[in-house]
Amino acid sequence: MDGKMLARLGAVVFVAIALTVTAIDMARKDEPSASPPAPALQPPTDPLRESLRRCQRLGEAAANDADCLAAWAESRDRFLGRDRSEAR
């Protein structure tokens, strides 16, 4: 076998493998999934987070809002790892 014939044989084998892999991949994509994906787990809602979001929407007016000041103090205490009773 000369080099030219070996190169042709290699090319034919490569194309055959590529076509087989493509056909298998296309056949798998057509199959419906066995089960629907599981819903994402939602962490329980945090009232502090909702309060902070409300304060964020208030903008500059939040600096004069007592609820926002209390929410910021609680958030700061959580971040620093302080107990609410120690902060007072």
C-alpha positions in Angstrom: 0.0 0.0 0.0 1.4 3.4 -1.0 1.0 6.6 1.1 -1.7 8.0 -1.2 -4.0 5.0 -0.8 -3.4 5.0 3.0 -4.4 8.7 3.2 -7.6 8.0 1.2 -8.5 5.1 3.5 -7.9 7.2 6.6 -10.1 10.0 5.2 -12.9 7.5 4.4 -12.8 6.0 7.9 -12.8 9.5 9.4 -15.8 10.6 7.4 -17.6 7.3 8.3 -17.0 7.8 12.0 -18.1 11.5 11.8 -21.3 10.6 10.1 -22.1 7.8 12.6 -21.5 10.1 15.6 -23.7 12.8 14.0 -26.5 10.3 13.3 -26.4 9.0 16.9 -26.4 12.6 18.3 -29.3 13.6 16.2 -31.3 10.5 17.3 -30.7 11.2 21.0 -31.9 14.8 20.7 -35.2 13.7 19.3 -36.0 11.5 22.3 -38.2 13.2 24.9 -36.6 13.5 28.3 -37.6 10.7 30.7 -38.8 13.1 33.5 -39.4 16.8 33.8 -36.6 18.8 35.5 -37.0 19.2 39.2 -38.1 22.7 40.3 -35.3 24.8 41.7 -35.3 24.9 45.5 -36.4 28.3 46.8 -35.0 29.4 50.1 -37.6 30.6 52.6 -38.4 34.3 52.2 -36.5 36.6 54.6 -38.6 39.6 55.8 -35.4 41.6 56.4 -34.5 41.1 52.7 -37.9 42.3 51.6 -37.6 45.3 53.9 -34.2 46.2 52.5 -35.6 45.9 49.0 -38.4 48.4 49.9 -35.8 50.8 51.3 -33.7 50.5 48.2 -36.8 51.5 46.1 -37.4 54.5 48.4 -34.1 55.9 47.5 -33.0 59.0 49.4 -36.3 59.1 51.4 -35.2 55.9 53.1 -32.7 57.9 55.2 -35.6 59.4 57.1 -37.8 56.3 57.4 -37.7 54.6 60.8 -38.4 51.1 59.3 -35.5 51.4 57.0 -33.2 52.6 59.8 -34.2 49.6 61.9 -33.8 47.2 58.9 -30.3 48.6 58.2 -29.4 48.2 61.9 -30.5 44.5 61.9 -28.7 43.9 58.6 -25.5 45.4 60.1 -25.9 43.3 63.2 -26.3 40.1 61.1 -23.3 40.9 59.0 -21.1 41.6 62.0 -22.4 38.5 63.8 -23.7 40.5 66.8 -26.7 39.4 68.8 -29.6 42.0 68.8 -29.6 42.0 72.7 -25.8 42.8 72.8 -26.1 45.7 70.4 -28.3 47.6 72.8 
